């Protein structure tokens, strides 16, 4: 399993999500990848906490969905 996202895929996502032409430097790609990795890690930690609160031995999809909502609320500011 790959632990990083390919740079071409990140560039394609940026190109599709923005309305204007965006040029990125390699440092920007690295920062974007770091932000994605940190977000995924915080969702995983939050999902583990939700599973523990429900006294579940495994993390289920409902725990991940609730954790993603919670982390997105926190990240919006």
N, CA, C, O and CB atoms as a CASP TS submission, in Angstrom:
PFRMAT TS
TARGET T0000
AUTHOR 0000-0000-0000
METHOD Language model
MODEL 1
PARENT N/A
ATOM      1  N   UNK     1       0.839  -1.170   0.000  1.00  0.00           N
ATOM      2  CA  UNK     1       0.000   0.000   0.000  1.00  0.00           C
ATOM      3  C   UNK     1       0.889   1.241   0.000  1.00  0.00           C
ATOM      4  O   UNK     1       1.791   1.361   0.829  1.00  0.00           O
ATOM      5  CB  UNK     1      -0.958  -0.006   1.213  1.00  0.00           C
ATOM      6  N   UNK     2       0.642   2.140  -0.908  1.00  0.00           N
ATOM      7  CA  UNK     2       1.420   3.361  -0.999  1.00  0.00           C
ATOM      8  C   UNK     2       1.040   4.310   0.128  1.00  0.00           C
ATOM      9  O   UNK     2      -0.135   4.445   0.469  1.00  0.00           O
ATOM     10  CB  UNK     2       1.214   4.032  -2.360  1.00  0.00           C
ATOM     11  N   UNK     3       2.040   4.963   0.701  1.00  0.00           N
ATOM     12  CA  UNK     3       1.773   5.889   1.794  1.00  0.00           C
ATOM     13  C   UNK     3       1.703   7.329   1.308  1.00  0.00           C
ATOM     14  O   UNK     3       1.324   8.215   2.074  1.00  0.00           O
ATOM     15  CB  UNK     3       2.839   5.757   2.862  1.00  0.00           C
ATOM     16  N   UNK     4       2.058   7.580   0.060  1.00  0.00           N
ATOM     17  CA  UNK     4       2.007   8.937  -0.464  1.00  0.00           C
ATOM     18  C   UNK     4       1.136   8.981  -1.713  1.00  0.00           C
ATOM     19  O   UNK     4       0.897   7.967  -2.368  1.00  0.00           O
ATOM     20  CB  UNK     4       3.422   9.454  -0.775  1.00  0.00           C
ATOM     21  N   UNK     5       0.679  10.162  -2.014  1.00  0.00           N
ATOM     22  CA  UNK     5      -0.142  10.366  -3.203  1.00  0.00           C
ATOM     23  C   UNK     5       0.782  10.810  -4.334  1.00  0.00           C
ATOM     24  O   UNK     5       1.625  11.681  -4.119  1.00  0.00           O
ATOM     25  CB  UNK     5      -1.280  11.424  -2.946  1.00  0.00           C
ATOM     26  N   UNK     6       0.651  10.239  -5.529  1.00  0.00           N
ATOM     27  CA  UNK     6       1.508  10.669  -6.640  1.00  0.00           C
ATOM     28  C   UNK     6       1.286  12.147  -6.964  1.00  0.00           C
ATOM     29  O   UNK     6       0.161  12.642  -6.895  1.00  0.00           O
ATOM     30  CB  UNK     6       1.237   9.809  -7.890  1.00  0.00           C
ATOM     31  N   UNK     7       2.358  12.839  -7.313  1.00  0.00           N
ATOM     32  CA  UNK     7       2.282  14.276  -7.597  1.00  0.00           C
ATOM     33  C   UNK     7       1.368  14.561  -8.772  1.00  0.00           C
ATOM     34  O   UNK     7       0.670  15.575  -8.777  1.00  0.00           O
ATOM     35  CB  UNK     7       3.669  14.838  -7.875  1.00  0.00           C
ATOM     36  N   UNK     8       1.358  13.684  -9.772  1.00  0.00           N
ATOM     37  CA  UNK     8       0.495  13.905 -10.930  1.00  0.00           C
ATOM     38  C   UNK     8      -0.976  13.900 -10.536  1.00  0.00           C
ATOM     39  O   UNK     8      -1.774  14.677 -11.060  1.00  0.00           O
ATOM     40  CB  UNK     8       0.753  12.844 -11.993  1.00  0.00           C
ATOM     41  N   UNK     9      -1.323  13.017  -9.609  1.00  0.00           N
ATOM     42  CA  UNK     9      -2.711  12.954  -9.160  1.00  0.00           C
ATOM     43  C   UNK     9      -3.092  14.224  -8.400  1.00  0.00           C
ATOM     44  O   UNK     9      -4.195  14.742  -8.573  1.00  0.00           O
ATOM     45  CB  UNK     9      -2.934  11.717  -8.274  1.00  0.00           C
ATOM     46  N   UNK    10      -2.177  14.731  -7.550  1.00  0.00           N
ATOM     47  CA  UNK    10      -2.438  15.973  -6.828  1.00  0.00           C
ATOM     48  C   UNK    10      -2.618  17.135  -7.791  1.00  0.00           C
ATOM     49  O   UNK    10      -3.515  17.959  -7.613  1.00  0.00           O
ATOM     50  CB  UNK    10      -1.304  16.272  -5.850  1.00  0.00           C
ATOM     51  N   UNK    11      -1.772  17.206  -8.808  1.00  0.00           N
ATOM     52  CA  UNK    11      -1.878  18.275  -9.795  1.00  0.00           C
ATOM     53  C   UNK    11      -3.195  18.181 -10.559  1.00  0.00           C
ATOM     54  O   UNK    11      -3.817  19.203 -10.850  1.00  0.00           O
ATOM     55  CB  UNK    11      -0.696  18.222 -10.768  1.00  0.00           C
ATOM     56  N   UNK    12      -3.618  16.976 -10.882  1.00  0.00           N
ATOM     57  CA  UNK    12      -4.875  16.797 -11.601  1.00  0.00           C
ATOM     58  C   UNK    12      -6.064  17.223 -10.741  1.00  0.00           C
ATOM     59  O   UNK    12      -7.008  17.833 -11.242  1.00  0.00           O
ATOM     60  CB  UNK    12      -5.034  15.336 -12.037  1.00  0.00           C
ATOM     61  N   UNK    13      -6.017  16.905  -9.462  1.00  0.00           N
ATOM     62  CA  UNK    13      -7.091  17.307  -8.556  1.00  0.00           C
ATOM     63  C   UNK    13      -7.145  18.826  -8.447  1.00  0.00           C
ATOM     64  O   UNK    13      -8.224  19.416  -8.496  1.00  0.00           O
ATOM     65  CB  UNK    13      -6.897  16.674  -7.163  1.00  0.00           C
ATOM     66  N   UNK    14      -5.984  19.460  -8.299  1.00  0.00           N
ATOM     67  CA  UNK    14      -5.943  20.916  -8.226  1.00  0.00           C
ATOM     68  C   UNK    14      -6.478  21.544  -9.503  1.00  0.00           C
ATOM     69  O   UNK    14      -7.220  22.526  -9.458  1.00  0.00           O
ATOM     70  CB  UNK    14      -4.519  21.395  -7.963  1.00  0.00           C
ATOM     71  N   UNK    15      -6.101  20.977 -10.637  1.00  0.00           N
ATOM     72  CA  UNK    15      -6.534  21.520 -11.914  1.00  0.00           C
ATOM     73  C   UNK    15      -8.052  21.399 -12.077  1.00  0.00           C
ATOM     74  O   UNK    15      -8.693  22.311 -12.598  1.00  0.00           O
ATOM     75  CB  UNK    15      -5.819  20.806 -13.061  1.00  0.00           C
ATOM     76  N   UNK    16      -8.622  20.286 -11.638  1.00  0.00           N
ATOM     77  CA  UNK    16     -10.062  20.067 -11.763  1.00  0.00           C
ATOM     78  C   UNK    16     -10.865  20.923 -10.782  1.00  0.00           C
ATOM     79  O   UNK    16     -11.974  21.347 -11.109  1.00  0.00           O
ATOM     80  CB  UNK    16     -10.382  18.597 -11.543  1.00  0.00           C
ATOM     81  N   UNK    17     -10.337  21.182  -9.609  1.00  0.00           N
ATOM     82  CA  UNK    17     -11.087  21.894  -8.575  1.00  0.00           C
ATOM     83  C   UNK    17     -11.014  23.410  -8.714  1.00  0.00           C
ATOM     84  O   UNK    17     -11.858  24.115  -8.161  1.00  0.00           O
ATOM     85  CB  UNK    17     -10.581  21.497  -7.221  1.00  0.00           C
ATOM     86  N   UNK    18     -10.024  23.926  -9.442  1.00  0.00           N
ATOM     87  CA  UNK    18      -9.904  25.370  -9.584  1.00  0.00           C
ATOM     88  C   UNK    18     -10.418  25.809 -10.936  1.00  0.00           C
ATOM     89  O   UNK    18     -10.384  25.051 -11.906  1.00  0.00           O
ATOM     90  CB  UNK    18      -8.455  25.815  -9.397  1.00  0.00           C
ATOM     91  N   UNK    19     -10.897  27.044 -10.993  1.00  0.00           N
ATOM     92  CA  UNK    19     -11.440  27.566 -12.238  1.00  0.00           C
ATOM     93  C   UNK    19     -10.362  28.220 -13.093  1.00  0.00           C
ATOM     94  O   UNK    19     -10.527  28.354 -14.306  1.00  0.00           O
ATOM     95  CB  UNK    19     -12.545  28.561 -11.948  1.00  0.00           C
ATOM     96  N   UNK    20      -9.268  28.625 -12.474  1.00  0.00           N
ATOM     97  CA  UNK    20      -8.182  29.261 -13.210  1.00  0.00           C
ATOM     98  C   UNK    20      -6.992  28.321 -13.293  1.00  0.00           C
ATOM     99  O   UNK    20      -6.934  27.305 -12.599  1.00  0.00           O
ATOM    100  CB  UNK    20      -7.774  30.588 -12.547  1.00  0.00           C
ATOM    101  N   UNK    21      -6.054  28.671 -14.144  1.00  0.00           N
ATOM    102  CA  UNK    21      -4.831  27.875 -14.296  1.00  0.00           C
ATOM    103  C   UNK    21      -3.954  28.086 -13.062  1.00  0.00           C
ATOM    104  O   UNK    21      -3.631  29.224 -12.719  1.00  0.00           O
ATOM    105  CB  UNK    21      -4.057  28.265 -15.608  1.00  0.00           C
ATOM    106  N   UNK    22      -3.575  27.018 -12.407  1.00  0.00           N
ATOM    107  CA  UNK    22      -2.765  27.097 -11.202  1.00  0.00           C
ATOM    108  C   UNK    22      -1.435  26.413 -11.468  1.00  0.00           C
ATOM    109  O   UNK    22      -1.387  25.256 -11.885  1.00  0.00           O
ATOM    110  CB  UNK    22      -3.491  26.452  -9.990  1.00  0.00           C
ATOM    111  N   UNK    23      -0.359  27.145 -11.221  1.00  0.00           N
ATOM    112  CA  UNK    23       0.971  26.564 -11.333  1.00  0.00           C
ATOM    113  C   UNK    23       1.488  26.330  -9.924  1.00  0.00           C
ATOM    114  O   UNK    23       1.424  27.224  -9.080  1.00  0.00           O
ATOM    115  CB  UNK    23       1.940  27.487 -12.153  1.00  0.00           C
ATOM    116  N   UNK    24       1.994  25.146  -9.669  1.00  0.00           N
ATOM    117  CA  UNK    24       2.487  24.823  -8.344  1.00  0.00           C
ATOM    118  C   UNK    24       3.948  24.439  -8.413  1.00  0.00           C
ATOM    119  O   UNK    24       4.412  23.861  -9.396  1.00  0.00           O
ATOM    120  CB  UNK    24       1.668  23.700  -7.717  1.00  0.00           C
ATOM    121  N   UNK    25       4.653  24.763  -7.371  1.00  0.00           N
ATOM    122  CA  UNK    25       6.059  24.394  -7.250  1.00  0.00           C
ATOM    123  C   UNK    25       6.137  23.093  -6.466  1.00  0.00           C
ATOM    124  O   UNK    25       5.170  22.704  -5.810  1.00  0.00           O
ATOM    125  CB  UNK    25       6.892  25.526  -6.555  1.00  0.00           C
ATOM    126  N   UNK    26       7.269  22.423  -6.528  1.00  0.00           N
ATOM    127  CA  UNK    26       7.388  21.149  -5.786  1.00  0.00           C
ATOM    128  C   UNK    26       7.142  21.291  -4.285  1.00  0.00           C
ATOM    129  O   UNK    26       6.615  20.372  -3.659  1.00  0.00           O
ATOM    130  CB  UNK    26       8.766  20.558  -6.002  1.00  0.00           C
ATOM    131  N   UNK    27       7.513  22.424  -3.705  1.00  0.00           N
ATOM    132  CA  UNK    27       7.283  22.622  -2.276  1.00  0.00           C
ATOM    133  C   UNK    27       5.781  22.682  -1.972  1.00  0.00           C
ATOM    134  O   UNK    27       5.334  22.197  -0.933  1.00  0.00           O
ATOM    135  CB  UNK    27       7.980  23.913  -1.794  1.00  0.00           C
ATOM    136  N   UNK    28       5.011  23.276  -2.880  1.00  0.00           N
ATOM    137  CA  UNK    28       3.564  23.351  -2.677  1.00  0.00           C
ATOM    138  C   UNK    28       2.939  21.961  -2.740  1.00  0.00           C
ATOM    139  O   UNK    28       2.029  21.648  -1.973  1.00  0.00           O
ATOM    140  CB  UNK    28       2.918  24.272  -3.728  1.00  0.00           C
ATOM    141  N   UNK    29       3.425  21.136  -3.648  1.00  0.00           N
ATOM    142  CA  UNK    29       2.937  19.759  -3.722  1.00  0.00           C
ATOM    143  C   UNK    29       3.214  19.018  -2.427  1.00  0.00           C
ATOM    144  O   UNK    29       2.366  18.277  -1.930  1.00  0.00           O
ATOM    145  CB  UNK    29       3.581  19.020  -4.896  1.00  0.00           C
ATOM    146  N   UNK    30       4.402  19.222  -1.886  1.00  0.00           N
ATOM    147  CA  UNK    30       4.766  18.547  -0.644  1.00  0.00           C
ATOM    148  C   UNK    30       3.902  19.026   0.514  1.00  0.00           C
ATOM    149  O   UNK    30       3.483  18.226   1.350  1.00  0.00           O
ATOM    150  CB  UNK    30       6.242  18.775  -0.326  1.00  0.00           C
ATOM    151  N   UNK    31       3.634  20.331   0.566  1.00  0.00           N
ATOM    152  CA  UNK    31       2.783  20.864   1.633  1.00  0.00           C
ATOM    153  C   UNK    31       1.353  20.353   1.516  1.00  0.00           C
ATOM    154  O   UNK    31       0.711  20.052   2.522  1.00  0.00           O
ATOM    155  CB  UNK    31       2.792  22.390   1.604  1.00  0.00           C
ATOM    156  N   UNK    32       0.863  20.258   0.301  1.00  0.00           N
ATOM    157  CA  UNK    32      -0.486  19.738   0.092  1.00  0.00           C
ATOM    158  C   UNK    32      -0.566  18.272   0.515  1.00  0.00           C
ATOM    159  O   UNK    32      -1.530  17.857   1.158  1.00  0.00           O
ATOM    160  CB  UNK    32      -0.902  19.893  -1.385  1.00  0.00           C
ATOM    161  N   UNK    33       0.431  17.507   0.159  1.00  0.00           N
ATOM    162  CA  UNK    33       0.450  16.097   0.551  1.00  0.00           C
ATOM    163  C   UNK    33       0.529  15.960   2.068  1.00  0.00           C
ATOM    164  O   UNK    33      -0.120  15.092   2.651  1.00  0.00           O
ATOM    165  CB  UNK    33       1.633  15.367  -0.109  1.00  0.00           C
ATOM    166  N   UNK    34       1.322  16.816   2.704  1.00  0.00           N
ATOM    167  CA  UNK    34       1.424  16.792   4.161  1.00  0.00           C
ATOM    168  C   UNK    34       0.087  17.123   4.809  1.00  0.00           C
ATOM    169  O   UNK    34      -0.294  16.503   5.802  1.00  0.00           O
ATOM    170  CB  UNK    34       2.496  17.774   4.638  1.00  0.00           C
ATOM    171  N   UNK    35      -0.625  18.092   4.254  1.00  0.00           N
ATOM    172  CA  UNK    35      -1.933  18.459   4.799  1.00  0.00           C
ATOM    173  C   UNK    35      -2.909  17.299   4.680  1.00  0.00           C
ATOM    174  O   UNK    35      -3.687  17.046   5.600  1.00  0.00           O
ATOM    175  CB  UNK    35      -2.492  19.696   4.080  1.00  0.00           C
ATOM    176  N   UNK    36      -2.874  16.593   3.556  1.00  0.00           N
ATOM    177  CA  UNK    36      -3.758  15.435   3.366  1.00  0.00           C
ATOM    178  C   UNK    36      -3.416  14.338   4.367  1.00  0.00           C
ATOM    179  O   UNK    36      -4.306  13.746   4.978  1.00  0.00           O
ATOM    180  CB  UNK    36      -3.647  14.893   1.920  1.00  0.00           C
ATOM    181  N   UNK    37      -2.130  14.073   4.531  1.00  0.00           N
ATOM    182  CA  UNK    37      -1.707  13.033   5.471  1.00  0.00           C
ATOM    183  C   UNK    37      -2.107  13.382   6.908  1.00  0.00           C
ATOM    184  O   UNK    37      -2.549  12.512   7.658  1.00  0.00           O
ATOM    185  CB  UNK    37      -0.188  12.827   5.384  1.00  0.00           C
ATOM    186  N   UNK    38      -1.953  14.647   7.289  1.00  0.00           N
ATOM    187  CA  UNK    38      -2.346  15.064   8.640  1.00  0.00           C
ATOM    188  C   UNK    38      -3.855  14.953   8.847  1.00  0.00           C
ATOM    189  O   UNK    38      -4.317  14.556   9.917  1.00  0.00           O
ATOM    190  CB  UNK    38      -1.891  16.500   8.902  1.00  0.00           C
ATOM    191  N   UNK    39      -4.618  15.310   7.807  1.00  0.00           N
ATOM    192  CA  UNK    39      -6.067  15.188   7.900  1.00  0.00           C
ATOM    193  C   UNK    39      -6.474  13.727   8.076  1.00  0.00           C
ATOM    194  O   UNK    39      -7.298  13.408   8.934  1.00  0.00           O
ATOM    195  CB  UNK    39      -6.736  15.784   6.654  1.00  0.00           C
ATOM    196  N   UNK    40      -5.900  12.842   7.267  1.00  0.00           N
ATOM    197  CA  UNK    40      -6.242  11.426   7.359  1.00  0.00           C
ATOM    198  C   UNK    40      -5.853  10.841   8.713  1.00  0.00           C
ATOM    199  O   UNK    40      -6.564  10.001   9.264  1.00  0.00           O
ATOM    200  CB  UNK    40      -5.561  10.646   6.242  1.00  0.00           C
ATOM    201  N   UNK    41      -4.728  11.291   9.237  1.00  0.00           N
ATOM    202  CA  UNK    41      -4.296  10.802  10.546  1.00  0.00           C
ATOM    203  C   UNK    41      -5.257  11.260  11.637  1.00  0.00           C
ATOM    204  O   UNK    41      -5.609  10.483  12.524  1.00  0.00           O
ATOM    205  CB  UNK    41      -2.870  11.284  10.857  1.00  0.00           C
ATOM    206  N   UNK    42      -5.684  12.526  11.573  1.00  0.00           N
ATOM    207  CA  UNK    42      -6.605  13.020  12.598  1.00  0.00           C
ATOM    208  C   UNK    42      -7.960  12.328  12.501  1.00  0.00           C
ATOM    209  O   UNK    42      -8.603  12.084  13.522  1.00  0.00           O
ATOM    210  CB  UNK    42      -6.782  14.537  12.471  1.00  0.00           C
ATOM    211  N   UNK    43      -8.404  12.006  11.277  1.00  0.00           N
ATOM    212  CA  UNK    43      -9.656  11.255  11.115  1.00  0.00           C
ATOM    213  C   UNK    43      -9.499   9.854  11.704  1.00  0.00           C
ATOM    214  O   UNK    43     -10.410   9.350  12.360  1.00  0.00           O
ATOM    215  CB  UNK    43     -10.063  11.172   9.614  1.00  0.00           C
ATOM    216  N   UNK    44      -8.357   9.232  11.474  1.00  0.00           N
ATOM    217  CA  UNK    44      -8.133   7.883  12.006  1.00  0.00           C
ATOM    218  C   UNK    44      -8.114   7.882  13.531  1.00  0.00           C
ATOM    219  O   UNK    44      -8.677   6.986  14.160  1.00  0.00           O
ATOM    220  CB  UNK    44      -6.818   7.311  11.468  1.00  0.00           C
ATOM    221  N   UNK    45      -7.476   8.870  14.118  1.00  0.00           N
ATOM    222  CA  UNK    45      -7.431   8.955  15.583  1.00  0.00           C
ATOM    223  C   UNK    45      -8.824   9.192  16.150  1.00  0.00           C
ATOM    224  O   UNK    45      -9.223   8.564  17.130  1.00  0.00           O
ATOM    225  CB  UNK    45      -6.477  10.079  16.033  1.00  0.00           C
ATOM    226  N   UNK    46      -9.557  10.102  15.525  1.00  0.00           N
ATOM    227  CA  UNK    46     -10.917  10.400  15.979  1.00  0.00           C
ATOM    228  C   UNK    46     -11.829   9.179  15.821  1.00  0.00           C
ATOM    229  O   UNK    46     -12.667   8.920  16.685  1.00  0.00           O
ATOM    230  CB  UNK    46     -11.491  11.595  15.198  1.00  0.00           C
ATOM    231  N   UNK    47     -11.675   8.437  14.739  1.00  0.00           N
ATOM    232  CA  UNK    47     -12.479   7.237  14.515  1.00  0.00           C
ATOM    233  C   UNK    47     -12.159   6.171  15.565  1.00  0.00           C
ATOM    234  O   UNK    47     -13.049   5.461  16.034  1.00  0.00           O
ATOM    235  CB  UNK    47     -12.236   6.682  13.097  1.00  0.00           C
ATOM    236  N   UNK    48     -10.895   6.070  15.921  1.00  0.00           N
ATOM    237  CA  UNK    48     -10.504   5.106  16.953  1.00  0.00           C
ATOM    238  C   UNK    48     -11.133   5.483  18.295  1.00  0.00           C
ATOM    239  O   UNK    48     -11.578   4.612  19.042  1.00  0.00           O
ATOM    240  CB  UNK    48      -8.960   5.038  17.081  1.00  0.00           C
ATOM    241  N   UNK    49     -11.168   6.784  18.598  1.00  0.00           N
ATOM    242  CA  UNK    49     -11.794   7.248  19.837  1.00  0.00           C
ATOM    243  C   UNK    49     -13.293   6.952  19.817  1.00  0.00           C
ATOM    244  O   UNK    49     -13.857   6.515  20.820  1.00  0.00           O
ATOM    245  CB  UNK    49     -11.547   8.762  20.038  1.00  0.00           C
ATOM    246  N   UNK    50     -13.945   7.195  18.660  1.00  0.00           N
ATOM    247  CA  UNK    50     -15.381   6.894  18.552  1.00  0.00           C
ATOM    248  C   UNK    50     -15.653   5.409  18.747  1.00  0.00           C
ATOM    249  O   UNK    50     -16.621   5.040  19.413  1.00  0.00           O
ATOM    250  CB  UNK    50     -15.921   7.347  17.189  1.00  0.00           C
ATOM    251  N   UNK    51     -14.814   4.555  18.178  1.00  0.00           N
ATOM    252  CA  UNK    51     -14.998   3.114  18.340  1.00  0.00           C
ATOM    253  C   UNK    51     -14.806   2.704  19.799  1.00  0.00           C
ATOM    254  O   UNK    51     -15.524   1.844  20.311  1.00  0.00           O
ATOM    255  CB  UNK    51     -14.020   2.342  17.437  1.00  0.00           C
ATOM    256  N   UNK    52     -13.839   3.321  20.457  1.00  0.00           N
ATOM    257  CA  UNK    52     -13.591   3.007  21.859  1.00  0.00           C
ATOM    258  C   UNK    52     -14.762   3.432  22.730  1.00  0.00           C
ATOM    259  O   UNK    52     -15.124   2.731  23.675  1.00  0.00           O
ATOM    260  CB  UNK    52     -12.310   3.681  22.337  1.00  0.00           C
ATOM    261  N   UNK    53     -15.361   4.590  22.412  1.00  0.00           N
ATOM    262  CA  UNK    53     -16.513   5.055  23.185  1.00  0.00           C
ATOM    263  C   UNK    53     -17.725   4.151  22.999  1.00  0.00           C
ATOM    264  O   UNK    53     -18.533   3.993  23.914  1.00  0.00           O
ATOM    265  CB  UNK    53     -16.870   6.480  22.789  1.00  0.00           C
ATOM    266  N   UNK    54     -17.852   3.552  21.807  1.00  0.00           N
ATOM    267  CA  UNK    54     -18.953   2.623  21.546  1.00  0.00           C
ATOM    268  C   UNK    54     -18.640   1.202  22.018  1.00  0.00           C
ATOM    269  O   UNK    54     -19.429   0.280  21.809  1.00  0.00           O
ATOM    270  CB  UNK    54     -19.276   2.607  20.061  1.00  0.00           C
ATOM    271  N   UNK    55     -17.506   1.042  22.643  1.00  0.00           N
ATOM    272  CA  UNK    55     -17.043  -0.258  23.151  1.00  0.00           C
ATOM    273  C   UNK    55     -16.960  -1.295  22.029  1.00  0.00           C
ATOM    274  O   UNK    55     -17.328  -2.457  22.197  1.00  0.00           O
ATOM    275  CB  UNK    55     -17.983  -0.764  24.262  1.00  0.00           C
ATOM    276  N   UNK    56     -16.465  -0.835  20.887  1.00  0.00           N
ATOM    277  CA  UNK    56     -16.310  -1.705  19.730  1.00  0.00           C
ATOM    278  C   UNK    56     -14.831  -2.048  19.549  1.00  0.00           C
ATOM    279  O   UNK    56     -13.965  -1.187  19.699  1.00  0.00           O
ATOM    280  CB  UNK    56     -16.882  -1.033  18.451  1.00  0.00           C
ATOM    281  N   UNK    57     -14.555  -3.289  19.232  1.00  0.00           N
ATOM    282  CA  UNK    57     -13.172  -3.714  19.033  1.00  0.00           C
ATOM    283  C   UNK    57     -12.648  -3.290  17.670  1.00  0.00           C
ATOM    284  O   UNK    57     -11.439  -3.161  17.480  1.00  0.00           O
ATOM    285  CB  UNK    57     -13.058  -5.223  19.184  1.00  0.00           C
ATOM    286  N   UNK    58     -13.557  -3.071  16.715  1.00  0.00           N
ATOM    287  CA  UNK    58     -13.133  -2.680  15.374  1.00  0.00           C
ATOM    288  C   UNK    58     -13.712  -1.310  15.030  1.00  0.00           C
ATOM    289  O   UNK    58     -14.765  -0.911  15.527  1.00  0.00           O
ATOM    290  CB  UNK    58     -13.572  -3.736  14.328  1.00  0.00           C
ATOM    291  N   UNK    59     -12.997  -0.615  14.175  1.00  0.00           N
ATOM    292  CA  UNK    59     -13.469   0.677  13.691  1.00  0.00           C
ATOM    293  C   UNK    59     -14.337   0.442  12.474  1.00  0.00           C
ATOM    294  O   UNK    59     -13.873  -0.100  11.471  1.00  0.00           O
ATOM    295  CB  UNK    59     -12.286   1.628  13.356  1.00  0.00           C
ATOM    296  N   UNK    60     -15.601   0.848  12.556  1.00  0.00           N
ATOM    297  CA  UNK    60     -16.541   0.643  11.462  1.00  0.00           C
ATOM    298  C   UNK    60     -16.720   1.928  10.667  1.00  0.00           C
ATOM    299  O   UNK    60     -16.207   2.986  11.032  1.00  0.00           O
ATOM    300  CB  UNK    60     -17.892   0.152  11.996  1.00  0.00           C
ATOM    301  N   UNK    61     -17.459   1.810   9.574  1.00  0.00           N
ATOM    302  CA  UNK    61     -17.673   2.948   8.682  1.00  0.00           C
ATOM    303  C   UNK    61     -18.399   4.085   9.395  1.00  0.00           C
ATOM    304  O   UNK    61     -18.116   5.255   9.139  1.00  0.00           O
ATOM    305  CB  UNK    61     -18.466   2.514   7.449  1.00  0.00           C
ATOM    306  N   UNK    62     -19.320   3.755  10.276  1.00  0.00           N
ATOM    307  CA  UNK    62     -20.055   4.805  10.987  1.00  0.00           C
ATOM    308  C   UNK    62     -19.125   5.618  11.881  1.00  0.00           C
ATOM    309  O   UNK    62     -19.329   6.819  12.055  1.00  0.00           O
ATOM    310  CB  UNK    62     -21.187   4.195  11.826  1.00  0.00           C
ATOM    311  N   UNK    63     -18.105   4.975  12.448  1.00  0.00           N
ATOM    312  CA  UNK    63     -17.136   5.693  13.268  1.00  0.00           C
ATOM    313  C   UNK    63     -16.307   6.645  12.412  1.00  0.00           C
ATOM    314  O   UNK    63     -16.016   7.766  12.829  1.00  0.00           O
ATOM    315  CB  UNK    63     -16.220   4.706  14.005  1.00  0.00           C
ATOM    316  N   UNK    64     -15.928   6.199  11.218  1.00  0.00           N
ATOM    317  CA  UNK    64     -15.112   7.025  10.331  1.00  0.00           C
ATOM    318  C   UNK    64     -15.920   8.216   9.815  1.00  0.00           C
ATOM    319  O   UNK    64     -15.399   9.328   9.739  1.00  0.00           O
ATOM    320  CB  UNK    64     -14.580   6.187   9.151  1.00  0.00           C
ATOM    321  N   UNK    65     -17.186   7.992   9.462  1.00  0.00           N
ATOM    322  CA  UNK    65     -18.027   9.089   8.978  1.00  0.00           C
ATOM    323  C   UNK    65     -18.222  10.146  10.050  1.00  0.00           C
ATOM    324  O   UNK    65     -18.134  11.341   9.770  1.00  0.00           O
ATOM    325  CB  UNK    65     -19.382   8.561   8.515  1.00  0.00           C
ATOM    326  N   UNK    66     -18.485   9.716  11.266  1.00  0.00           N
ATOM    327  CA  UNK    66     -18.664  10.668  12.369  1.00  0.00           C
ATOM    328  C   UNK    66     -17.363  11.422  12.645  1.00  0.00           C
ATOM    329  O   UNK    66     -17.380  12.620  12.927  1.00  0.00           O
ATOM    330  CB  UNK    66     -19.137   9.936  13.647  1.00  0.00           C
ATOM    331  N   UNK    67     -16.251  10.720  12.564  1.00  0.00           N
ATOM    332  CA  UNK    67     -14.965  11.360  12.802  1.00  0.00           C
ATOM    333  C   UNK    67     -14.643  12.371  11.708  1.00  0.00           C
ATOM    334  O   UNK    67     -14.121  13.448  11.995  1.00  0.00           O
ATOM    335  CB  UNK    67     -13.861  10.314  12.891  1.00  0.00           C
ATOM    336  N   UNK    68     -14.948  12.037  10.464  1.00  0.00           N
ATOM    337  CA  UNK    68     -14.684  12.960   9.358  1.00  0.00           C
ATOM    338  C   UNK    68     -15.512  14.232   9.516  1.00  0.00           C
ATOM    339  O   UNK    68     -15.006  15.330   9.285  1.00  0.00           O
ATOM    340  CB  UNK    68     -14.992  12.289   8.004  1.00  0.00           C
ATOM    341  N   UNK    69     -16.778  14.095   9.908  1.00  0.00           N
ATOM    342  CA  UNK    69     -17.619  15.273  10.141  1.00  0.00           C
ATOM    343  C   UNK    69     -17.031  16.146  11.233  1.00  0.00           C
ATOM    344  O   UNK    69     -16.969  17.368  11.099  1.00  0.00           O
ATOM    345  CB  UNK    69     -19.046  14.856  10.514  1.00  0.00           C
ATOM    346  N   UNK    70     -16.601  15.514  12.312  1.00  0.00           N
ATOM    347  CA  UNK    70     -16.063  16.238  13.450  1.00  0.00           C
ATOM    348  C   UNK    70     -14.763  16.960  13.089  1.00  0.00           C
ATOM    349  O   UNK    70     -14.577  18.120  13.458  1.00  0.00           O
ATOM    350  CB  UNK    70     -15.829  15.284  14.614  1.00  0.00           C
ATOM    351  N   UNK    71     -13.875  16.289  12.380  1.00  0.00           N
ATOM    352  CA  UNK    71     -12.589  16.891  12.005  1.00  0.00           C
ATOM    353  C   UNK    71     -12.805  18.024  11.014  1.00  0.00           C
ATOM    354  O   UNK    71     -12.124  19.046  11.096  1.00  0.00           O
ATOM    355  CB  UNK    71     -11.643  15.830  11.402  1.00  0.00           C
ATOM    356  N   UNK    72     -13.740  17.867  10.078  1.00  0.00           N
ATOM    357  CA  UNK    72     -14.028  18.943   9.123  1.00  0.00           C
ATOM    358  C   UNK    72     -14.601  20.163   9.827  1.00  0.00           C
ATOM    359  O   UNK    72     -14.282  21.294   9.463  1.00  0.00           O
ATOM    360  CB  UNK    72     -15.002  18.457   8.044  1.00  0.00           C
ATOM    361  N   UNK    73     -15.440  19.948  10.827  1.00  0.00           N
ATOM    362  CA  UNK    73     -15.973  21.077  11.594  1.00  0.00           C
ATOM    363  C   UNK    73     -14.850  21.824  12.303  1.00  0.00           C
ATOM    364  O   UNK    73     -14.829  23.054  12.324  1.00  0.00           O
ATOM    365  CB  UNK    73     -17.017  20.592  12.619  1.00  0.00           C
ATOM    366  N   UNK    74     -13.922  21.076  12.881  1.00  0.00           N
ATOM    367  CA  UNK    74     -12.800  21.698  13.587  1.00  0.00           C
ATOM    368  C   UNK    74     -11.880  22.450  12.633  1.00  0.00           C
ATOM    369  O   UNK    74     -11.345  23.499  12.989  1.00  0.00           O
ATOM    370  CB  UNK    74     -12.006  20.641  14.346  1.00  0.00           C
ATOM    371  N   UNK    75     -11.692  21.930  11.435  1.00  0.00           N
ATOM    372  CA  UNK    75     -10.745  22.536  10.508  1.00  0.00           C
ATOM    373  C   UNK    75     -11.309  23.781   9.819  1.00  0.00           C
ATOM    374  O   UNK    75     -10.543  24.585   9.289  1.00  0.00           O
ATOM    375  CB  UNK    75     -10.331  21.522   9.468  1.00  0.00           C
ATOM    376  N   UNK    76     -12.609  23.950   9.819  1.00  0.00           N
ATOM    377  CA  UNK    76     -13.203  25.122   9.172  1.00  0.00           C
ATOM    378  C   UNK    76     -12.941  26.400   9.945  1.00  0.00           C
ATOM    379  O   UNK    76     -12.970  27.493   9.379  1.00  0.00           O
ATOM    380  CB  UNK    76     -14.692  24.927   9.008  1.00  0.00           C
ATOM    381  N   UNK    77     -12.685  26.266  11.230  1.00  0.00           N
ATOM    382  CA  UNK    77     -12.342  27.449  12.001  1.00  0.00           C
ATOM    383  C   UNK    77     -13.395  28.001  12.790  1.00  0.00           C
ATOM    384  O   UNK    77     -13.193  29.004  13.475  1.00  0.00           O
ATOM    385  CB  UNK    77     -11.873  28.454  11.176  1.00  0.00           C
TER
END
